[in-house]
Amino acid sequence: MQDAPRTWPSYSSIVRADLPYLLGGVALGGFLLGDAALAPDAAPVRALDVALVLVTVAGLAVCRRFPVAALAVVTATMLAFHVRVHAGVSAAFAVLATVYLAAWRGHRFAAALASVVFLVGFLARDVSVASADRAGQQIIERTSLLLGWFVAANVAGLVARQRRAYLQQVEQRAIEAERTREEVALRRAGEERLRIARDLHDSLTHNISVIKVQAGIAVHLARKHEEEPSPALLAIQEASSAAMRELRATLEVLRKPADVDRVGLALVDELAERTRAAGVPVHVTVSGLPPDLPVEVDQAGYRVVQEALTNVSRHAGTATAQVDVDYAPARLTVSVTDDGRATPGQPVTPGVGLRGMRERVTGLGGTLDAAPRDSGGFAVRATFPLDGQA
């Protein structure tokens, strides 16, 4: 079995997915530059500082696809930005975002390491410039605040990952439960089919066999006494034989697993060959390129041909059948014609087979025409729409 071809995401889909991260990075970068420019204890913002912020924005823009690399870049640039400008706790915002995302994507060690590196670097910068009386207290307050934020970011990322895993597990369990219900339903349907088949075989088959045997004995005795059997008796013999054949076919279908009963127009030639073996010449013509038909349409087309050829064998007498299958982009047309004994104007008495064909075709939005031909014989024509229009 060949592996399914891998579908790569398009460039536009990647851009759409990364756009929220890019916009968030731009907003955060603007906030960092504005805060550094307005803070009274911050150093002047120079070109290199702007470059560091732009690199941070770029790291945030790609953090969805490259969380570890973006985490390393953002941590390094924000530490450098804080060392140069002394931006304060605002320099930690971008790092917090990437720490959360890395933890959410399962990179717990990288997220914890980046948190520790940034906190140590931030603390070392504050300690190196501490000189005022209240500097120690400010360092403790800032360090405690950042420590709480980074712990919260790591924990929130882990919780979000666990929640996503839980939701995926619940969804998988729901899919598995649905599949199990379908399997149970199919098994029960198969058991019901077998039960019906056994009941039909034990009761109806026996009774029809008795009728067939008794009718055969009566015909044999009449001919033995050089008497012509009555038409009613011959009709009973023929009808009982036909009923036995149909009942055996029905029992075979009932006993067959549902997933084995796969028939379609690709088997029309085999169907025609079986009909020829029964004594009816059949010609098959296929026009157009066979498309990927819906399973229901493919099976319905086959059943129409099957039933029509069965009717030719039973009712047309000495006749030749013509099967035409026409594949068109918007429709499928299946027709079976014969040159049998049906005459124009002869009323058509719909039997079970013809009614079943019509129900099968109209149930799929198609049309069925079954009537004697002007030139003699009978014609069955079924048209199935393939574009949703009859």
DRENVOVO-41399 format. One record per residue: x, y, z of N, C-alpha, C in turn; residue in three letters; chain. Coordinates in steps of 0.2 Angstrom, whole numbers. Example, Ala and Ser with C-alpha at 12.3 -4.5 7.8 and 13.67 -1.06 7.14 Angstrom:
BEGIN
n.px, n.py, n.pz, ca.px, ca.py, ca.pz, c.px, c.py, c.pz, resn, chain
66, -28, 39, 62, -22, 39, 66, -16, 39, ala, A
64, -11, 35, 68, -5, 36, 64, 0, 39, ser, A
END
This chain:
BEGIN
n.px, n.py, n.pz, ca.px, ca.py, ca.pz, c.px, c.py, c.pz, resn, chain
4, -6, 0, 0, 0, 0, 4, 6, 0, met, A
3, 11, -4, 7, 17, -5, 4, 22, 0, gln, A
9, 26, 3, 7, 31, 8, 4, 36, 4, asp, A
-1, 39, 8, -4, 45, 5, 1, 51, 4, ala, A
0, 55, -2, 5, 60, -3, 4, 65, 3, pro, A
10, 68, 5, 9, 73, 10, 7, 80, 7, arg, A
3, 83, 11, 0, 90, 8, 4, 95, 12, thr, A
8, 99, 9, 11, 104, 12, 7, 111, 13, trp, A
7, 114, 18, 3, 120, 19, 5, 126, 14, pro, A
0, 129, 12, 2, 135, 7, 5, 141, 11, ser, A
8, 145, 7, 11, 151, 10, 6, 155, 13, tyr, A
0, 156, 9, -5, 160, 12, -7, 158, 19, ser, A
-8, 151, 19, -11, 149, 26, -6, 150, 31, ser, A
1, 149, 30, 6, 150, 35, 6, 158, 37, ile, A
5, 162, 32, 5, 169, 34, -1, 171, 38, val, A
-7, 168, 36, -13, 169, 41, -12, 167, 48, arg, A
-9, 161, 48, -8, 158, 55, -3, 162, 59, ala, A
2, 165, 56, 7, 169, 60, 5, 176, 61, asp, A
0, 178, 57, -2, 185, 57, -3, 188, 65, leu, A
-7, 184, 69, -8, 187, 75, -2, 187, 80, pro, A
3, 183, 79, 9, 183, 82, 13, 189, 80, tyr, A
13, 191, 74, 17, 196, 71, 13, 203, 74, leu, A
7, 203, 73, 4, 209, 76, 5, 210, 83, leu, A
5, 205, 87, 6, 205, 94, 13, 207, 95, gly, A
18, 205, 91, 25, 207, 92, 26, 214, 91, gly, A
23, 217, 85, 23, 224, 84, 20, 228, 89, val, A
15, 226, 92, 12, 230, 97, 16, 230, 103, ala, A
19, 224, 105, 24, 224, 111, 30, 228, 109, leu, A
33, 228, 103, 39, 231, 102, 38, 239, 102, gly, A
32, 241, 100, 30, 248, 101, 30, 250, 108, gly, A
27, 246, 112, 26, 247, 119, 33, 248, 122, phe, A
37, 243, 121, 44, 243, 124, 48, 250, 122, leu, A
48, 252, 116, 51, 258, 114, 48, 264, 117, leu, A
42, 264, 117, 38, 270, 120, 40, 270, 128, gly, A
39, 264, 131, 41, 264, 138, 48, 266, 140, asp, A
53, 264, 136, 60, 266, 137, 61, 273, 136, ala, A
57, 276, 131, 58, 283, 129, 55, 288, 135, ala, A
50, 285, 138, 47, 289, 143, 49, 288, 150, leu, A
52, 282, 151, 54, 281, 158, 60, 286, 160, ala, A
59, 288, 166, 64, 293, 169, 71, 290, 170, pro, A
71, 284, 172, 78, 281, 174, 81, 277, 168, asp, A
77, 277, 162, 80, 273, 157, 85, 277, 153, ala, A
90, 273, 150, 95, 277, 145, 92, 278, 139, ala, A
95, 283, 135, 92, 285, 128, 92, 279, 124, pro, A
87, 278, 119, 86, 273, 115, 90, 274, 108, val, A
94, 270, 106, 98, 271, 101, 96, 266, 95, arg, A
100, 267, 89, 98, 263, 84, 99, 255, 85, ala, A
104, 253, 89, 105, 246, 91, 99, 244, 95, leu, A
97, 248, 99, 91, 246, 104, 85, 245, 99, asp, A
84, 249, 94, 78, 248, 90, 79, 241, 86, val, A
85, 240, 84, 87, 234, 80, 85, 228, 85, ala, A
87, 228, 91, 85, 223, 96, 78, 222, 96, leu, A
74, 227, 97, 67, 226, 97, 64, 223, 91, val, A
67, 225, 85, 64, 222, 79, 66, 215, 78, leu, A
72, 213, 81, 73, 206, 81, 68, 202, 85, val, A
67, 205, 91, 62, 202, 96, 55, 201, 92, thr, A
53, 206, 88, 46, 206, 85, 47, 200, 80, val, A
52, 200, 76, 53, 194, 71, 53, 187, 75, ala, A
56, 187, 81, 56, 181, 85, 48, 179, 87, gly, A
45, 184, 89, 38, 183, 91, 34, 181, 85, leu, A
35, 183, 79, 31, 182, 73, 32, 175, 71, ala, A
38, 171, 72, 39, 164, 70, 38, 160, 76, val, A
37, 162, 82, 37, 158, 88, 32, 152, 88, cys, A
27, 152, 84, 22, 147, 83, 25, 141, 79, arg, A
29, 142, 74, 32, 137, 71, 39, 135, 74, arg, A
43, 139, 77, 49, 138, 79, 50, 140, 87, phe, A
46, 137, 91, 46, 140, 98, 52, 140, 102, pro, A
57, 135, 101, 63, 135, 105, 68, 140, 102, val, A
68, 141, 95, 73, 146, 92, 70, 153, 94, ala, A
64, 154, 94, 61, 160, 95, 62, 162, 103, ala, A
61, 157, 107, 63, 158, 114, 70, 160, 115, leu, A
75, 157, 112, 82, 159, 113, 83, 166, 111, ala, A
80, 167, 105, 82, 174, 102, 78, 180, 106, val, A
72, 179, 108, 69, 184, 112, 72, 185, 119, val, A
74, 179, 122, 77, 180, 128, 84, 184, 128, thr, A
88, 182, 123, 94, 186, 122, 93, 193, 120, ala, A
89, 195, 116, 88, 202, 114, 85, 206, 119, thr, A
80, 203, 123, 77, 207, 128, 82, 208, 134, met, A
87, 203, 135, 92, 204, 140, 97, 210, 138, leu, A
98, 209, 132, 103, 215, 129, 99, 221, 129, ala, A
93, 222, 128, 89, 228, 128, 89, 231, 135, phe, A
88, 226, 140, 87, 228, 147, 94, 231, 149, his, A
99, 227, 147, 106, 230, 150, 108, 236, 147, val, A
106, 238, 141, 108, 244, 137, 103, 250, 139, arg, A
97, 248, 140, 92, 254, 141, 89, 254, 148, val, A
90, 248, 152, 87, 247, 158, 79, 249, 158, his, A
76, 244, 154, 69, 245, 152, 64, 243, 158, ala, A
67, 239, 163, 63, 237, 168, 59, 231, 167, gly, A
54, 230, 170, 50, 223, 170, 47, 223, 163, val, A
46, 228, 159, 43, 228, 153, 47, 224, 148, ser, A
53, 223, 149, 57, 219, 145, 56, 212, 145, ala, A
52, 210, 151, 51, 203, 152, 44, 200, 148, ala, A
40, 205, 146, 34, 203, 143, 35, 199, 137, phe, A
39, 200, 132, 40, 196, 126, 43, 189, 128, ala, A
48, 189, 133, 50, 183, 136, 45, 178, 139, val, A
41, 182, 143, 35, 178, 146, 31, 175, 141, leu, A
29, 178, 135, 25, 176, 130, 28, 169, 127, ala, A
35, 170, 125, 38, 164, 122, 39, 158, 127, thr, A
40, 160, 133, 40, 155, 138, 34, 151, 139, val, A
28, 154, 139, 22, 151, 139, 21, 147, 133, tyr, A
22, 149, 127, 21, 145, 121, 26, 139, 121, leu, A
32, 140, 123, 36, 134, 123, 34, 129, 128, ala, A
32, 131, 133, 29, 126, 138, 23, 123, 136, ala, A
19, 126, 132, 12, 124, 129, 14, 119, 124, trp, A
19, 120, 120, 21, 115, 115, 25, 109, 117, arg, A
26, 109, 124, 30, 103, 126, 37, 104, 128, gly, A
40, 110, 127, 47, 111, 128, 48, 114, 135, his, A
47, 110, 140, 47, 112, 147, 54, 114, 149, arg, A
59, 110, 147, 66, 112, 149, 68, 118, 146, phe, A
67, 119, 140, 69, 126, 137, 65, 132, 140, ala, A
59, 131, 141, 55, 136, 145, 58, 138, 152, ala, A
59, 133, 156, 62, 134, 162, 69, 137, 162, ala, A
73, 134, 157, 80, 137, 157, 80, 144, 155, leu, A
76, 146, 150, 75, 153, 148, 73, 157, 153, ala, A
68, 155, 157, 66, 159, 163, 72, 160, 168, ser, A
75, 155, 169, 81, 156, 174, 86, 161, 171, val, A
88, 160, 165, 93, 164, 162, 91, 171, 162, val, A
85, 173, 160, 82, 180, 160, 82, 183, 167, phe, A
80, 179, 172, 79, 181, 179, 86, 183, 182, leu, A
91, 178, 180, 98, 179, 183, 101, 185, 179, val, A
100, 186, 173, 103, 192, 169, 100, 198, 172, gly, A
93, 198, 172, 89, 204, 175, 92, 206, 182, phe, A
92, 201, 186, 95, 203, 193, 102, 205, 193, leu, A
106, 202, 189, 113, 204, 189, 114, 212, 186, ala, A
110, 213, 181, 110, 220, 179, 107, 225, 184, arg, A
102, 223, 188, 99, 228, 193, 105, 229, 199, asp, A
108, 223, 201, 113, 223, 206, 119, 227, 204, val, A
121, 227, 198, 127, 231, 196, 126, 238, 196, ser, A
120, 241, 195, 118, 248, 195, 115, 250, 201, val, A
114, 246, 206, 111, 248, 212, 116, 253, 216, ala, A
113, 259, 218, 117, 263, 222, 112, 267, 227, ser, A
106, 268, 226, 102, 272, 230, 100, 268, 236, ala, A
97, 271, 241, 95, 268, 248, 90, 263, 247, asp, A
85, 264, 242, 80, 260, 241, 81, 255, 235, arg, A
87, 255, 233, 88, 250, 227, 87, 243, 229, ala, A
90, 241, 235, 89, 234, 237, 82, 232, 237, gly, A
78, 236, 240, 71, 235, 241, 67, 234, 234, gln, A
69, 239, 229, 66, 238, 222, 69, 232, 219, gln, A
75, 230, 220, 77, 224, 217, 73, 218, 219, ile, A
72, 218, 226, 68, 212, 228, 61, 212, 226, ile, A
58, 218, 225, 51, 218, 223, 51, 216, 215, glu, A
56, 219, 211, 56, 217, 204, 57, 209, 203, arg, A
62, 207, 207, 64, 200, 206, 58, 195, 208, thr, A
55, 197, 214, 49, 193, 216, 43, 193, 211, ser, A
42, 199, 208, 37, 200, 203, 38, 196, 197, leu, A
44, 196, 195, 46, 193, 189, 46, 185, 190, leu, A
49, 183, 196, 49, 176, 198, 41, 173, 197, leu, A
37, 177, 200, 30, 175, 200, 27, 174, 193, gly, A
29, 179, 189, 26, 179, 182, 29, 173, 178, trp, A
35, 172, 179, 38, 167, 175, 36, 160, 178, phe, A
35, 159, 184, 32, 153, 187, 25, 152, 184, val, A
21, 157, 184, 14, 157, 181, 14, 155, 174, ala, A
19, 158, 170, 19, 157, 163, 21, 150, 161, ala, A
26, 147, 165, 27, 140, 164, 22, 135, 166, asn, A
19, 137, 172, 13, 133, 174, 7, 133, 169, val, A
6, 139, 167, 0, 140, 163, 1, 137, 156, ala, A
7, 137, 153, 9, 133, 147, 8, 125, 148, gly, A
10, 123, 154, 9, 116, 155, 2, 114, 156, leu, A
-2, 118, 160, -9, 117, 160, -13, 117, 154, val, A
-11, 122, 150, -14, 122, 143, -12, 116, 139, ala, A
-6, 114, 139, -5, 108, 136, -8, 102, 138, arg, A
-9, 101, 145, -13, 95, 148, -20, 96, 146, gln, A
-23, 102, 145, -30, 103, 143, -31, 101, 136, arg, A
-26, 103, 132, -27, 101, 125, -26, 93, 124, arg, A
-22, 90, 128, -21, 83, 127, -27, 79, 130, ala, A
-30, 82, 135, -37, 79, 138, -42, 80, 133, tyr, A
-43, 86, 129, -48, 87, 124, -47, 82, 118, leu, A
-41, 81, 116, -39, 76, 111, -41, 69, 113, gln, A
-40, 67, 119, -41, 61, 121, -49, 60, 122, gln, A
-53, 65, 124, -60, 64, 124, -63, 64, 117, val, A
-60, 68, 112, -62, 67, 106, -61, 60, 103, glu, A
-55, 58, 104, -53, 51, 102, -58, 46, 104, gln, A
-59, 46, 111, -64, 42, 114, -71, 42, 111, arg, A
-73, 48, 109, -80, 49, 106, -80, 46, 99, ala, A
-74, 47, 95, -74, 43, 89, -74, 36, 89, ile, A
-70, 33, 94, -69, 26, 95, -76, 23, 97, glu, A
-80, 27, 102, -86, 25, 104, -91, 25, 98, ala, A
-91, 30, 94, -95, 30, 88, -94, 24, 83, glu, A
-87, 23, 82, -85, 17, 78, -88, 10, 81, arg, A
-87, 10, 88, -90, 4, 91, -97, 3, 90, thr, A
-101, 9, 90, -108, 8, 90, -110, 6, 82, arg, A
-106, 9, 78, -107, 7, 71, -106, -1, 70, glu, A
-100, -3, 73, -99, -10, 72, -104, -15, 75, glu, A
-106, -12, 81, -112, -16, 84, -118, -16, 80, val, A
-120, -10, 77, -126, -10, 73, -125, -15, 67, ala, A
-119, -15, 64, -118, -19, 58, -118, -26, 60, leu, A
-116, -28, 66, -116, -35, 68, -123, -37, 69, arg, A
-127, -33, 72, -134, -34, 74, -138, -35, 67, arg, A
-136, -30, 62, -140, -31, 56, -138, -37, 52, ala, A
-132, -39, 53, -130, -46, 50, -133, -52, 53, gly, A
-134, -52, 60, -137, -57, 63, -145, -57, 62, glu, A
-148, -51, 61, -155, -51, 59, -155, -54, 52, glu, A
-151, -52, 47, -151, -55, 40, -151, -63, 40, arg, A
-146, -65, 45, -146, -72, 45, -152, -76, 48, leu, A
-155, -72, 53, -161, -75, 56, -167, -75, 51, arg, A
-167, -69, 47, -173, -69, 42, -171, -75, 37, ile, A
-165, -76, 35, -163, -81, 30, -165, -88, 32, ala, A
-164, -89, 39, -166, -96, 42, -173, -97, 42, arg, A
-177, -91, 44, -184, -92, 44, -187, -93, 37, asp, A
-184, -89, 32, -187, -91, 25, -185, -98, 23, leu, A
-179, -100, 24, -177, -106, 22, -181, -112, 25, his, A
-183, -111, 32, -186, -116, 36, -194, -117, 34, asp, A
-197, -111, 32, -204, -111, 31, -206, -110, 23, ser, A
-204, -104, 21, -206, -103, 14, -203, -107, 9, leu, A
-197, -109, 9, -193, -113, 5, -197, -120, 5, thr, A
-198, -123, 10, -202, -129, 11, -208, -129, 7, his, A
-212, -124, 9, -219, -124, 6, -219, -123, -2, asn, A
-214, -119, -4, -214, -118, -12, -211, -125, -15, ile, A
-207, -128, -11, -204, -134, -14, -210, -140, -15, ser, A
-214, -140, -10, -220, -144, -10, -224, -143, -16, val, A
-226, -136, -17, -230, -134, -22, -227, -136, -29, ile, A
-220, -135, -30, -216, -137, -36, -217, -144, -37, lys, A
-215, -148, -32, -215, -155, -33, -222, -158, -35, val, A
-227, -156, -31, -234, -158, -32, -236, -156, -40, gln, A
-235, -150, -42, -236, -148, -48, -233, -152, -53, ala, A
-226, -154, -52, -222, -158, -57, -225, -165, -57, gly, A
-227, -168, -52, -230, -174, -52, -237, -174, -56, ile, A
-241, -169, -55, -247, -169, -58, -246, -168, -66, ala, A
-241, -164, -68, -240, -163, -75, -237, -170, -78, val, A
-233, -174, -74, -230, -180, -76, -236, -185, -77, his, A
-240, -185, -72, -246, -190, -72, -251, -189, -78, leu, A
-252, -182, -79, -256, -181, -85, -253, -183, -91, ala, A
-247, -182, -92, -244, -184, -99, -243, -191, -99, arg, A
-242, -195, -93, -242, -202, -93, -248, -205, -96, lys, A
-254, -202, -94, -260, -204, -96, -262, -201, -103, his, A
-257, -198, -106, -258, -195, -113, -263, -190, -113, glu, A
-263, -186, -108, -267, -180, -107, -263, -174, -107, glu, A
-266, -169, -110, -262, -162, -110, -263, -159, -103, glu, A
-258, -157, -100, -259, -153, -93, -263, -147, -94, pro, A
-267, -145, -89, -271, -139, -90, -266, -133, -90, ser, A
-268, -127, -93, -263, -121, -93, -262, -119, -86, pro, A
-267, -119, -81, -266, -117, -74, -261, -121, -71, ala, A
-261, -128, -72, -256, -132, -69, -249, -131, -71, leu, A
-248, -129, -78, -242, -128, -81, -240, -121, -78, leu, A
-244, -116, -77, -243, -110, -74, -240, -110, -67, ala, A
-244, -115, -63, -241, -116, -56, -234, -119, -56, ile, A
-233, -124, -61, -226, -127, -61, -221, -122, -63, gln, A
-222, -117, -68, -218, -112, -70, -217, -107, -64, glu, A
-222, -105, -61, -222, -100, -56, -218, -102, -50, ala, A
-219, -108, -48, -216, -111, -42, -208, -112, -43, ser, A
-206, -114, -50, -199, -114, -51, -196, -107, -51, ser, A
-199, -102, -54, -197, -96, -54, -196, -93, -46, ala, A
-201, -95, -42, -201, -92, -35, -196, -96, -32, ala, A
-194, -102, -33, -188, -105, -30, -182, -102, -32, met, A
-181, -100, -38, -175, -97, -40, -174, -90, -37, arg, A
-179, -86, -37, -179, -80, -34, -178, -80, -26, glu, A
-181, -85, -23, -180, -86, -16, -173, -88, -14, leu, A
-170, -92, -18, -163, -94, -17, -158, -88, -18, arg, A
-160, -84, -23, -156, -78, -24, -156, -73, -18, ala, A
-162, -73, -15, -163, -68, -10, -160, -71, -3, thr, A
-160, -78, -2, -157, -81, 3, -149, -80, 3, leu, A
-147, -80, -4, -139, -79, -4, -137, -72, -3, glu, A
-141, -67, -5, -140, -60, -3, -140, -59, 5, val, A
-145, -62, 8, -146, -61, 15, -140, -64, 19, leu, A
-138, -70, 16, -132, -73, 20, -126, -70, 18, arg, A
-125, -66, 14, -119, -63, 12, -117, -57, 16, lys, A
-111, -56, 19, -110, -50, 23, -111, -44, 19, pro, A
-113, -39, 22, -115, -32, 19, -109, -29, 15, ala, A
-103, -30, 18, -97, -27, 14, -95, -31, 8, asp, A
-97, -37, 7, -95, -41, 1, -100, -40, -5, val, A
-106, -37, -4, -111, -36, -9, -109, -30, -13, asp, A
-103, -30, -17, -101, -24, -20, -102, -26, -28, arg, A
-107, -23, -30, -109, -24, -38, -109, -17, -41, val, A
-107, -17, -47, -107, -10, -51, -107, -12, -58, gly, A
-107, -6, -62, -107, -7, -69, -101, -10, -72, leu, A
-96, -10, -68, -90, -13, -71, -91, -21, -72, ala, A
-96, -24, -69, -98, -31, -69, -103, -32, -74, leu, A
-105, -27, -79, -110, -28, -83, -108, -34, -88, val, A
-102, -34, -90, -100, -39, -95, -101, -46, -92, asp, A
-99, -47, -86, -100, -54, -83, -108, -55, -82, glu, A
-112, -50, -81, -119, -51, -81, -122, -53, -88, leu, A
-119, -50, -93, -121, -52, -100, -119, -59, -101, ala, A
-113, -61, -99, -111, -67, -101, -115, -73, -97, glu, A
-118, -71, -91, -122, -76, -88, -129, -77, -92, arg, A
-131, -71, -94, -137, -71, -98, -137, -75, -105, thr, A
-131, -74, -108, -130, -78, -114, -130, -85, -113, arg, A
-127, -87, -107, -127, -94, -105, -134, -97, -104, ala, A
-138, -92, -102, -145, -95, -101, -149, -95, -108, ala, A
-146, -93, -114, -149, -94, -120, -151, -87, -123, gly, A
-150, -81, -120, -152, -75, -123, -146, -71, -126, val, A
-145, -70, -132, -139, -66, -135, -140, -59, -132, pro, A
-134, -57, -130, -134, -50, -127, -128, -46, -130, val, A
-129, -40, -132, -123, -36, -134, -123, -30, -129, his, A
-117, -28, -128, -115, -23, -123, -112, -17, -126, val, A
-114, -11, -126, -111, -5, -128, -109, 0, -123, thr, A
-103, 2, -122, -102, 7, -117, -99, 13, -120, val, A
-102, 19, -119, -99, 25, -122, -97, 30, -117, ser, A
-92, 34, -118, -90, 39, -113, -85, 36, -109, gly, A
-81, 40, -105, -76, 38, -100, -80, 37, -93, leu, A
-79, 31, -90, -82, 30, -84, -79, 34, -78, pro, A
-83, 38, -75, -81, 42, -70, -81, 39, -63, pro, A
-79, 42, -58, -79, 39, -51, -87, 40, -49, asp, A
-91, 35, -50, -98, 36, -49, -99, 35, -41, leu, A
-104, 38, -38, -106, 37, -32, -108, 29, -31, pro, A
-107, 26, -25, -108, 19, -25, -115, 17, -26, val, A
-120, 22, -23, -127, 20, -24, -129, 20, -31, glu, A
-126, 25, -35, -128, 26, -42, -125, 20, -46, val, A
-119, 18, -45, -116, 12, -48, -120, 6, -47, asp, A
-122, 5, -41, -125, -2, -39, -132, -1, -42, gln, A
-136, 4, -42, -142, 5, -45, -142, 4, -52, ala, A
-137, 6, -56, -137, 5, -63, -136, -2, -65, gly, A
-132, -6, -61, -131, -13, -62, -137, -17, -60, tyr, A
-141, -15, -55, -147, -18, -53, -152, -17, -59, arg, A
-152, -11, -62, -157, -10, -67, -156, -15, -73, val, A
-149, -15, -75, -147, -20, -81, -149, -27, -79, val, A
-148, -29, -73, -149, -36, -70, -156, -37, -71, gln, A
-160, -33, -68, -168, -35, -68, -170, -34, -75, glu, A
-168, -30, -79, -171, -29, -86, -169, -36, -90, ala, A
-162, -38, -89, -160, -44, -93, -164, -50, -90, leu, A
-166, -50, -84, -170, -56, -81, -177, -56, -84, thr, A
-180, -50, -85, -186, -49, -88, -186, -52, -95, asn, A
-181, -50, -99, -180, -52, -106, -180, -60, -106, val, A
-176, -63, -101, -176, -70, -101, -183, -74, -100, ser, A
-187, -70, -96, -193, -73, -94, -199, -72, -99, arg, A
-199, -66, -101, -205, -64, -105, -204, -62, -112, his, A
-198, -61, -114, -197, -59, -121, -197, -65, -126, ala, A
-197, -71, -124, -197, -76, -129, -190, -77, -132, gly, A
-190, -79, -138, -184, -79, -142, -182, -72, -144, thr, A
-177, -69, -141, -175, -62, -142, -168, -61, -141, ala, A
-166, -55, -144, -159, -53, -143, -159, -46, -139, thr, A
-155, -46, -134, -155, -40, -129, -149, -35, -131, ala, A
-150, -29, -130, -145, -24, -131, -144, -20, -125, gln, A
-138, -20, -122, -137, -16, -116, -132, -10, -118, val, A
-135, -4, -116, -131, 2, -118, -129, 6, -111, asp, A
-123, 8, -110, -121, 12, -104, -118, 18, -107, val, A
-121, 24, -105, -118, 30, -108, -116, 34, -102, asp, A
-109, 36, -102, -106, 40, -96, -106, 47, -99, tyr, A
-109, 52, -96, -109, 59, -98, -106, 63, -91, ala, A
-104, 69, -92, -101, 73, -86, -107, 74, -81, pro, A
-113, 75, -84, -118, 77, -79, -123, 71, -78, ala, A
-123, 66, -81, -128, 60, -80, -125, 54, -82, arg, A
-129, 48, -80, -127, 42, -82, -134, 39, -85, leu, A
-133, 36, -91, -139, 33, -94, -138, 26, -95, thr, A
-143, 21, -93, -142, 14, -94, -149, 12, -97, val, A
-148, 8, -103, -154, 6, -106, -153, -1, -108, ser, A
-158, -5, -108, -159, -12, -110, -165, -13, -115, val, A
-163, -15, -121, -169, -15, -126, -168, -23, -129, thr, A
-174, -25, -131, -174, -32, -134, -179, -31, -140, asp, A
-179, -37, -144, -183, -37, -150, -188, -43, -149, asp, A
-190, -44, -143, -195, -49, -141, -202, -48, -144, gly, A
-207, -51, -140, -213, -52, -142, -218, -46, -140, arg, A
-215, -41, -136, -219, -36, -134, -221, -31, -140, ala, A
-227, -29, -140, -229, -25, -146, -232, -18, -144, thr, A
-231, -13, -148, -233, -6, -147, -241, -6, -144, pro, A
-242, -2, -139, -249, -2, -137, -251, -7, -132, gly, A
-246, -12, -131, -248, -17, -126, -247, -14, -119, gln, A
-252, -15, -115, -251, -12, -108, -246, -15, -104, pro, A
-243, -11, -100, -237, -14, -96, -240, -15, -89, val, A
-239, -21, -87, -242, -23, -80, -235, -23, -75, thr, A
-235, -18, -71, -229, -17, -67, -228, -23, -62, pro, A
-223, -27, -62, -222, -32, -57, -218, -29, -52, gly, A
-216, -34, -47, -211, -32, -42, -205, -30, -44, val, A
-202, -33, -49, -196, -31, -52, -196, -24, -55, gly, A
-201, -22, -59, -201, -16, -62, -202, -10, -57, leu, A
-207, -12, -52, -208, -7, -46, -201, -6, -42, arg, A
-198, -11, -41, -191, -11, -37, -186, -6, -41, gly, A
-186, -7, -48, -181, -3, -52, -183, 4, -51, met, A
-190, 5, -52, -192, 12, -52, -191, 16, -45, arg, A
-192, 12, -40, -191, 15, -33, -183, 16, -32, glu, A
-179, 12, -35, -172, 12, -34, -169, 18, -38, arg, A
-172, 19, -44, -169, 25, -48, -172, 31, -46, val, A
-178, 32, -44, -181, 38, -42, -179, 40, -35, thr, A
-177, 35, -31, -174, 37, -25, -167, 40, -25, gly, A
-164, 40, -31, -158, 43, -32, -158, 50, -36, leu, A
-165, 52, -37, -166, 58, -41, -166, 57, -49, gly, A
-166, 50, -51, -166, 49, -58, -173, 47, -61, gly, A
-174, 45, -67, -180, 44, -70, -179, 37, -74, thr, A
-185, 33, -74, -185, 27, -77, -191, 26, -82, leu, A
-190, 24, -88, -195, 23, -93, -194, 16, -95, asp, A
-200, 13, -95, -201, 6, -97, -207, 5, -101, ala, A
-206, 3, -107, -212, 2, -111, -210, -1, -118, ala, A
-215, -4, -121, -214, -8, -128, -211, -3, -133, pro, A
-207, -5, -137, -204, -1, -143, -209, -1, -149, arg, A
-209, 5, -152, -213, 5, -158, -211, 0, -164, asp, A
-205, -2, -164, -203, -7, -169, -203, -14, -166, ser, A
-206, -15, -160, -207, -21, -157, -202, -22, -152, gly, A
-204, -26, -147, -199, -28, -141, -200, -23, -136, gly, A
-196, -23, -131, -197, -19, -125, -190, -15, -123, phe, A
-191, -9, -120, -185, -5, -118, -186, -2, -111, ala, A
-180, -3, -108, -180, 0, -101, -174, 5, -101, val, A
-175, 11, -99, -170, 16, -99, -170, 20, -93, arg, A
-165, 20, -89, -164, 24, -83, -159, 29, -84, ala, A
-160, 35, -81, -156, 41, -81, -154, 43, -74, thr, A
-148, 44, -72, -146, 46, -66, -142, 52, -66, phe, A
-144, 57, -62, -140, 64, -62, -134, 63, -58, pro, A
-129, 66, -61, -122, 66, -57, -120, 73, -55, leu, A
-124, 78, -56, -123, 84, -54, -128, 87, -49, asp, A
-132, 83, -46, -137, 85, -42, -144, 87, -45, gly, A
-144, 86, -52, -150, 89, -55, -153, 83, -59, gln, A
-159, 82, -59, -162, 76, -62, -163, 78, -70, ala, A
END
